[in-house]
Structure formats: C-alpha cells, structure tokens
Amino acid sequence: MSGAVYGGDEVGALVFDIGHNSVRAGYAGEDSPKVDIPTTVGVWLDSEDEVSVPVTHYNIGLCAIHVWRPEMELSTFLKDGMVENWDMFENFLDYIYYSALRAVPRDHPILLTEPPWITTPKREEMAELMFEKYGVPAAYLAKNASLAAFANGRPTCLVLDSGATHTSAVPVHDGYVLTQAVVKSPVGGDYLSEQCRIYLQERGVELVPPSFVASKEVGRAEEAPNWQRRDVPYNLTDSWFAYMIKEVMQDFQATILQVADSSYDEDIVKTMPTTHYEFPNGFHKDFAIERFKIPEPLFNPSNGAKAGIQPILGVGSLVTTSVGMCDIDIRPSMYGNVVVTGGNSSLQGFTERLTRDLAAKTPPSMRLKVISAPGATERRFGAWTGGSILSSLGSFQQMWVSKQEYEEGGKAVVQTKCF
C-alpha cells in the first residue's frame, strides 16, 4: 500500500514532538497537542517475592512521577536530544498510545520530530521501532527546526530554538535544514533553573517541594517561615528530590526573571521595579537586581555564571555565527527571517534583547527581522504545530514512508525519504 493512498483530511496522523522537558503528542490538523507529558520517568525495581528477579517498573506522567515511592530514581531516555534508553522510550510510547491518547498505532501514520544533529543509526532504529513493534501504516521523521519554520509561515529562515538543555541556531532553506551551519550552546531552561537554585541557596533560602508542606503561616517578608513538614518516606532518592526542586525553580524563573534591554548595568536595573515571590514553605520577598543578573550570561557570557556550564557564545552570537556559515546568497533571507521558538524563549524580554543585540551585529546592508509567536504556549509548541500543519496537507501525503516501502527497502529508506 503506497503512502500516497493517505489523502486529504482522512489521514488521522499523529504528531509526536520529543523534547528534553516534555513530549507533546496529538492529532494532525489540530491547533495544540492533546497531551504534554514530562520526559522525566520514574524507574523502580520490584519483585513478587524475595526469590524472584526484580522487574523494572516505570512511572510515566506528571502525577505518577510525583508519587512518593521509596528508591524510585527519576531519569530520562534522551541524551543530546536523541533516544538513548530504548526500553524506557518504548514504555513511554506505550503510555502515550494506550493511556494518554487511547489510539491504535496501526490505524494512524505518525510524524516524529528529531534534532538537526541526529545520527543515522538513531533515525533507522526509530523507524524500525515504529514499523516493527507498533505496526504503523506510515511514518515520517522531521527536523524540529524545519517544523518550527512552517509553524511561523517561513520555509526559509533561521530558527533560534532555546529549549530545556540547549539553545541552537538552525538555518532552514526551502524547508530543508542546512546541517553544516547549525550552531548550538549547552545552555537553556535547565541552566537558568540551576543558576536560580545556587543563588537562593547561597542566600540561605530553604528550598522544599510543595508536597513536603503540611501547613504554613505567611509572616512578614524575608522572615524565617513558619511551616509544618509532612511525614514523607525517609528513603526518597536524590534524583526525585532534585526534580521537585527543579520544578519550583522553573516556576520561580518564569515569574521573576527578566532579560535586561541592553547589557547588564547595575545602576540601571536598580531603578527597575521589584517582583514579589512566595516559596512553597511560605517564605516570601521582593526580588530586584537578581531578576536581571541571573539570565544575563545567556546573552553576555562574560558576565559569568555561578557554577556548572559556562556559556561560550551569547544568543546573538549564535545567530550571527550560523548565518556566517551559510552561503552568501541566502544570508539576507536568514537575517530577514529569524524565528524564535522553544520554551526558554518565553523569558520576559528575551525577544527584545535578541533584536537589540542582532541590530548591533548585523551588517548595515542586511534587513533584520525577528519573528516570534505572541504567546508562550505557541513558542513551546512551535515544532509540534508545524508538524500538525505539515502532516495534514494534501501535498505532503506522498512524502510518508509507507509500511510497504519499509518492507521493501529496509530501515535505511528513511535516509532517502525523510530530510
């Protein structure tokens, strides 16, 4: 059966956007994904009796990973955007198909996103999994940057994707990623969360997960909080506790952090209004210059981070470096269509600062235009939205890798049909 059989609105394709923070999944043609599930998975061993060999169990989903289960480690199946633990990933797909979407795999073609630097063995293994285990009628592997470009109506552009674990600048020309000019930096939302945690702990702020708080009394600002700790299992793992603290930090950075309009100047930011924040245990205070100081290394690496990863290139330099690696003929269209996507780009002032930095670095002969979706949700779901649009187009239906083509050409067929 040829891939061209799937026509018009009858496709019923599924789109899975696999990211380091979460996996978005839903039906092609819809505005937003049906489910948005954390990529973090709880792993624990259990056996029916003392003699049996322990069996690995997985807790998948936002509620499941918050369960107080002794000895449960939290980890992910991804490494550098690519699937590393295939057994965990299969269990994750089972959960999406059978619990979250309640869909039958063999009834739906599937479009999966992948990073621009994906390796050939990983692509082929993904195709083999989808056709052999799940028996999908057709599949397609698409670069997340090209899908974000489609979502913003720009088939030729430079996509700046700032996600959980890294920020990348990816040139897209007529829908195809120019892999030789991809530039990435290992800083993103997780980097900011870690900087927030270090900053607060240095100042003696006690960080506790919300589930540890039985009751609290909110006193005056910056006073030691008065709260009661809930009885929790004593042998919770460090990875579980670290993830719960990371969630608190994600809320903190989304509420408090703001990117300065220009290079960080303490005299200027002192004049900016403060923002109030209350932690789960009742401690609360106004935050001022730290709002701007913590995210500054994203744009100005010389304004060093406290610990951990040290940024090498600022976000603006990522864009100019990537454009400089492109053919000189397409550089004007790259500067004229800089598409900003990814959850980390929702940081207040991110797009405005990027525009200002690029304006100072762009050659005078080039027209600069930075494009970003107005809402935080649209930026987070940029690649998924592009996949939803693309896989529901009638002209795309001949692009699917059908089950028949897979059986005839083997798993290497994805290298010739998926770009």
C-alpha positions as CSV (number, residue, x, y, z in Angstrom):
1,M,0.0,0.0,0.0
2,S,1.6,3.3,-1.1
3,G,1.9,6.3,1.1
4,A,0.0,8.3,-1.5
5,V,-3.2,6.5,-0.5
6,Y,-3.5,8.7,2.5
7,G,-5.2,11.7,1.1
8,G,-6.9,14.9,2.1
9,D,-8.5,15.1,5.6
10,E,-8.8,11.4,6.0
11,V,-5.2,10.9,7.2
12,G,-5.7,10.9,11.0
13,A,-2.0,11.2,11.5
14,L,-0.4,11.6,14.9
15,V,2.4,14.1,15.7
16,F,4.9,13.4,18.5
17,D,7.3,16.2,19.4
18,I,10.0,14.8,21.6
19,G,11.8,17.4,23.7
20,H,14.0,17.2,26.8
21,N,11.5,18.8,29.1
22,S,8.3,17.2,27.7
23,V,6.8,15.2,24.9
24,R,3.9,16.8,23.0
25,A,1.5,14.4,21.2
26,G,-1.7,14.9,19.4
27,Y,-3.6,14.7,16.1
28,A,-2.5,16.4,12.9
29,G,-4.6,19.4,11.8
30,E,-5.4,20.5,15.4
31,D,-4.2,23.7,17.0
32,S,-2.5,22.3,20.0
33,P,-1.4,18.8,21.3
34,K,-3.7,16.6,23.2
35,V,-1.1,15.7,25.8
36,D,2.1,17.4,27.1
37,I,3.9,14.8,29.2
38,P,7.2,15.3,31.2
39,T,10.1,13.4,29.5
40,T,11.3,12.5,33.0
41,V,10.4,9.0,34.0
42,G,10.4,7.3,37.4
43,V,12.3,4.0,37.5
44,W,12.0,1.4,40.3
45,L,12.6,-2.3,40.8
46,D,10.1,-4.7,42.3
47,S,9.6,-8.4,42.6
48,E,6.7,-10.6,43.7
49,D,8.8,-12.3,46.4
50,E,12.4,-12.3,47.7
51,V,13.5,-15.1,45.3
52,S,12.2,-13.6,42.1
53,V,14.5,-11.4,39.9
54,P,13.5,-7.8,40.3
55,V,11.5,-6.3,37.4
56,T,12.0,-2.8,36.2
57,H,8.8,-0.6,36.5
58,Y,8.3,2.8,35.1
59,N,6.2,5.7,36.4
60,I,5.2,7.9,33.5
61,G,3.2,11.1,33.5
62,L,3.1,14.2,35.7
63,C,1.1,12.7,38.5
64,A,3.0,9.4,38.5
65,I,6.5,10.9,38.9
66,H,5.3,12.9,41.9
67,V,4.3,9.8,43.8
68,W,6.4,9.2,47.0
69,R,7.9,5.8,46.0
70,P,11.0,4.8,48.0
71,E,14.0,4.0,45.9
72,M,12.4,5.4,42.7
73,E,15.0,7.2,40.6
74,L,14.0,9.9,38.1
75,S,15.8,9.8,34.7
76,T,15.2,10.4,31.0
77,F,15.5,8.3,27.9
78,L,17.1,11.2,26.0
79,K,20.7,12.3,25.6
80,D,21.6,15.4,23.5
81,G,18.1,15.3,22.0
82,M,18.4,11.6,20.8
83,V,16.9,8.5,22.4
84,E,19.5,6.7,24.5
85,N,17.4,4.3,26.6
86,W,15.2,2.4,24.1
87,D,13.4,0.2,26.7
88,M,12.3,3.3,28.6
89,F,11.3,5.0,25.4
90,E,9.1,2.0,24.3
91,N,7.3,2.1,27.7
92,F,6.9,5.8,27.2
93,L,5.3,5.4,23.8
94,D,3.0,2.6,25.2
95,Y,1.8,5.1,27.7
96,I,1.1,7.8,25.1
97,Y,-0.6,5.5,22.7
98,Y,-2.7,3.4,25.1
99,S,-3.3,5.6,28.1
100,A,-2.9,9.2,27.1
101,L,-4.3,9.2,23.5
102,R,-6.1,5.8,23.6
103,A,-5.1,5.4,19.9
104,V,-4.4,2.2,18.0
105,P,-0.9,2.6,16.4
106,R,-1.7,0.6,13.2
107,D,-4.6,3.0,12.4
108,H,-2.5,6.2,12.4
109,P,0.5,7.4,10.4
110,I,3.0,9.1,12.7
111,L,5.3,12.1,12.3
112,L,8.1,12.3,14.8
113,T,10.4,15.2,15.4
114,E,14.2,14.9,15.7
115,P,17.1,17.3,16.4
116,P,19.1,18.6,13.4
117,W,22.2,16.7,14.6
118,I,20.5,13.3,14.7
119,T,22.8,10.4,13.7
120,T,21.9,7.8,11.0
121,P,21.7,4.8,13.4
122,K,19.3,6.6,15.7
123,R,17.0,7.5,12.8
124,E,17.0,4.0,11.5
125,E,16.4,2.5,14.9
126,M,13.4,4.8,15.4
127,A,11.9,3.7,12.0
128,E,12.5,0.1,12.9
129,L,10.7,0.5,16.3
130,M,7.6,2.3,14.8
131,F,7.2,-0.2,11.9
132,E,8.2,-3.5,13.7
133,K,6.7,-3.1,17.2
134,Y,3.8,-0.7,16.6
135,G,3.0,-1.6,13.0
136,V,2.2,2.0,11.9
137,P,0.9,2.3,8.3
138,A,3.3,5.1,7.5
139,A,5.9,7.3,9.3
140,Y,8.0,10.4,8.8
141,L,10.9,11.8,10.7
142,A,11.2,15.6,10.5
143,K,13.7,18.1,11.9
144,N,12.1,20.2,14.7
145,A,13.7,23.4,13.3
146,S,12.0,23.0,9.9
147,L,8.7,22.3,11.6
148,A,9.0,25.5,13.7
149,A,9.7,27.4,10.4
150,F,6.5,26.0,8.9
151,A,4.5,26.9,12.0
152,N,5.7,30.5,11.6
153,G,5.0,30.6,7.8
154,R,8.7,30.9,6.9
155,P,10.0,28.0,4.8
156,T,13.3,29.9,4.6
157,C,14.6,31.3,7.8
158,L,17.0,30.9,10.7
159,V,15.4,29.2,13.7
160,L,16.7,30.1,17.1
161,D,15.4,27.3,19.4
162,S,16.0,27.8,23.1
163,G,14.8,24.8,25.0
164,A,15.5,23.0,28.3
165,T,19.0,21.7,27.7
166,H,20.4,23.8,24.9
167,T,19.9,26.8,22.5
168,S,20.6,26.2,18.8
169,A,20.6,28.4,15.7
170,V,19.5,26.3,12.7
171,P,19.3,27.7,9.1
172,V,16.3,26.4,7.1
173,H,16.2,26.8,3.3
174,D,13.0,25.9,1.5
175,G,12.1,23.6,4.4
176,Y,15.4,21.8,4.5
177,V,17.8,22.2,7.4
178,L,21.4,23.2,6.4
179,T,23.1,20.9,8.9
180,Q,26.6,22.2,8.1
181,A,25.7,25.7,9.6
182,V,24.0,24.5,12.8
183,V,25.4,26.1,15.9
184,K,24.4,25.2,19.4
185,S,25.1,26.2,23.0
186,P,24.6,23.9,26.0
187,V,22.5,26.5,27.9
188,G,18.7,26.7,28.2
189,G,16.0,26.5,30.8
190,D,17.7,23.9,32.9
191,Y,20.8,26.1,33.1
192,L,18.7,29.0,34.4
193,S,17.0,26.8,36.9
194,E,20.4,25.7,38.3
195,Q,21.6,29.3,38.5
196,C,18.4,30.3,40.4
197,R,18.9,27.4,42.8
198,I,22.6,28.3,43.5
199,Y,21.7,31.9,44.0
200,L,18.9,31.2,46.5
201,Q,20.9,28.6,48.5
202,E,23.8,31.0,48.8
203,R,21.4,33.4,50.5
204,G,20.1,30.8,52.9
205,V,16.6,30.4,51.3
206,E,15.3,26.9,52.2
207,L,14.0,25.1,49.1
208,V,11.4,22.5,49.7
209,P,9.0,20.7,47.3
210,P,5.3,21.8,47.7
211,S,4.4,18.2,48.6
212,F,6.5,18.3,51.7
213,V,4.5,21.2,53.2
214,A,1.6,20.2,55.5
215,S,0.8,23.7,56.6
216,K,2.3,27.2,56.7
217,E,1.9,30.6,58.1
218,V,2.9,33.5,55.9
219,G,4.6,36.2,58.0
220,R,6.4,39.4,57.1
221,A,8.6,39.5,54.0
222,E,12.1,37.9,54.4
223,E,11.2,36.5,57.9
224,A,12.1,32.9,58.6
225,P,9.0,30.9,57.5
226,N,6.8,29.0,60.0
227,W,5.7,25.8,58.4
228,Q,5.0,22.2,59.3
229,R,6.7,19.3,57.4
230,R,4.5,16.5,56.2
231,D,5.5,12.9,57.0
232,V,7.3,11.6,54.0
233,P,9.2,8.4,53.3
234,Y,12.8,8.6,54.6
235,N,14.4,6.9,51.6
236,L,13.4,9.1,48.7
237,T,16.1,9.4,46.2
238,D,18.3,12.4,45.4
239,S,17.1,12.4,41.8
240,W,13.5,12.6,42.9
241,F,14.2,15.5,45.3
242,A,16.3,17.3,42.7
243,Y,13.5,17.1,40.2
244,M,10.9,18.5,42.6
245,I,13.2,21.4,43.5
246,K,13.8,22.0,39.7
247,E,10.0,22.4,39.3
248,V,10.0,25.1,42.0
249,M,12.9,26.8,40.2
250,Q,11.1,26.7,36.9
251,D,8.1,28.5,38.4
252,F,10.4,31.0,40.1
253,Q,12.3,31.8,36.8
254,A,9.0,32.1,34.8
255,T,7.6,34.5,37.4
256,I,10.7,36.5,38.4
257,L,13.4,36.5,35.8
258,Q,13.6,39.2,33.1
259,V,16.2,39.9,30.4
260,A,17.6,43.5,30.5
261,D,17.0,45.6,27.5
262,S,20.7,46.1,27.0
263,S,23.9,44.8,28.5
264,Y,23.6,44.4,32.3
265,D,24.2,47.6,34.2
266,E,23.6,47.5,37.9
267,D,22.9,51.2,38.2
268,I,20.1,50.9,35.6
269,V,18.5,47.7,36.9
270,K,18.4,49.2,40.4
271,T,15.8,51.6,39.1
272,M,13.6,48.8,37.8
273,P,10.5,47.7,39.8
274,T,10.8,44.7,42.0
275,T,8.8,41.5,41.8
276,H,7.3,39.6,44.8
277,Y,7.5,35.8,45.1
278,E,6.4,33.3,47.7
279,F,8.0,29.9,48.0
280,P,6.1,26.7,48.9
281,N,7.0,26.9,52.6
282,G,5.7,30.5,53.0
283,F,9.0,32.4,52.7
284,H,8.5,35.5,50.5
285,K,10.4,38.5,49.5
286,D,10.9,41.1,46.7
287,F,13.5,40.4,44.1
288,A,15.3,43.3,42.4
289,I,18.7,43.2,40.5
290,E,18.9,39.4,40.6
291,R,16.0,39.3,38.3
292,F,18.2,40.6,35.5
293,K,21.6,39.3,36.7
294,I,20.8,35.6,36.7
295,P,19.7,35.3,33.0
296,E,22.4,37.8,31.7
297,P,25.0,35.1,30.8
298,L,22.6,33.8,28.1
299,F,23.3,37.0,26.1
300,N,26.6,38.1,27.7
301,P,28.8,35.1,28.6
302,S,31.5,37.3,30.1
303,N,29.0,38.1,32.9
304,G,29.9,34.6,34.3
305,A,27.6,32.0,35.7
306,K,28.0,30.9,39.4
307,A,28.7,27.2,38.6
308,G,28.2,24.4,36.2
309,I,28.1,25.0,32.4
310,Q,29.9,28.2,31.3
311,P,28.3,29.7,28.2
312,I,30.8,30.4,25.3
313,L,28.5,32.1,22.8
314,G,25.7,34.5,23.6
315,V,22.4,34.0,21.9
316,G,23.0,36.9,19.5
317,S,26.4,35.4,18.6
318,L,24.8,32.0,17.9
319,V,22.7,33.6,15.2
320,T,25.5,35.6,13.6
321,T,27.9,32.6,13.6
322,S,25.3,30.4,12.0
323,V,24.4,32.9,9.3
324,G,28.2,33.4,8.6
325,M,28.5,29.7,7.9
326,C,25.7,29.9,5.3
327,D,26.2,30.5,1.6
328,I,26.5,34.3,1.0
329,D,23.4,34.3,-1.4
330,I,21.0,33.2,1.4
331,R,22.4,35.4,4.2
332,P,19.9,38.2,3.6
333,S,16.9,35.9,3.9
334,M,18.4,34.4,7.1
335,Y,18.8,37.8,8.8
336,G,15.4,38.9,7.4
337,N,13.6,35.9,9.0
338,V,15.0,35.0,12.4
339,V,12.3,32.8,14.0
340,V,12.4,32.4,17.8
341,T,10.9,29.3,19.4
342,G,11.4,27.0,22.4
343,G,10.1,27.2,26.0
344,N,13.1,29.2,27.2
345,S,12.4,32.0,24.7
346,S,9.3,32.8,26.7
347,L,11.5,34.6,29.3
348,Q,10.3,38.2,29.7
349,G,12.4,40.5,27.4
350,F,14.1,37.6,25.5
351,T,13.0,38.6,22.0
352,E,13.5,42.4,22.6
353,R,17.1,41.8,23.8
354,L,17.8,39.5,20.9
355,T,16.6,42.1,18.4
356,R,18.8,44.8,20.0
357,D,21.9,42.6,20.1
358,L,21.4,41.5,16.5
359,A,20.8,45.1,15.3
360,A,24.3,45.9,16.6
361,K,25.9,42.9,14.9
362,T,24.0,42.8,11.6
363,P,25.8,44.3,8.6
364,P,24.2,47.6,7.6
365,S,23.2,46.2,4.1
366,M,21.1,43.5,5.7
367,R,17.4,43.9,6.7
368,L,16.8,42.4,10.2
369,K,13.5,40.9,11.3
370,V,13.0,38.8,14.4
371,I,9.8,36.7,14.3
372,S,8.2,35.2,17.5
373,A,4.8,33.8,18.3
374,P,2.9,36.2,20.7
375,G,2.1,33.6,23.3
376,A,4.3,31.4,25.5
377,T,2.3,28.3,24.5
378,E,2.8,28.9,20.8
379,R,6.6,29.2,21.3
380,R,6.7,26.0,23.4
381,F,4.7,24.0,20.9
382,G,6.3,25.5,17.8
383,A,7.7,22.3,16.4
384,W,4.5,20.3,17.2
385,T,2.3,23.0,15.5
386,G,4.5,22.8,12.4
387,G,4.2,19.1,12.3
388,S,0.4,19.3,12.7
389,I,0.2,21.7,9.7
390,L,2.6,19.8,7.5
391,S,1.2,16.3,8.0
392,S,-2.4,17.4,7.4
393,L,-1.5,19.0,4.0
394,G,-2.7,17.1,0.9
395,S,0.6,17.8,-0.9
396,F,2.6,16.1,2.0
397,Q,0.9,12.7,1.7
398,Q,3.3,11.4,-0.9
399,M,6.2,12.1,1.5
400,W,5.2,9.4,4.0
401,V,7.4,6.3,4.3
402,S,4.7,3.6,3.9
403,K,5.0,0.2,5.6
404,Q,5.4,-1.4,2.1
405,E,8.3,0.9,1.3
406,Y,9.9,0.0,4.7
407,E,9.5,-3.7,4.0
408,E,11.0,-3.4,0.5
409,G,13.8,-1.0,1.3
410,G,14.5,-1.8,5.0
411,K,15.1,0.8,7.7
412,A,17.6,2.7,5.5
413,V,14.6,4.1,3.5
414,V,14.2,6.9,6.0
415,Q,17.5,8.3,4.9
416,T,16.3,8.8,1.3
417,K,12.7,10.0,2.1
418,C,13.0,12.0,5.3
419,F,15.0,15.2,5.1
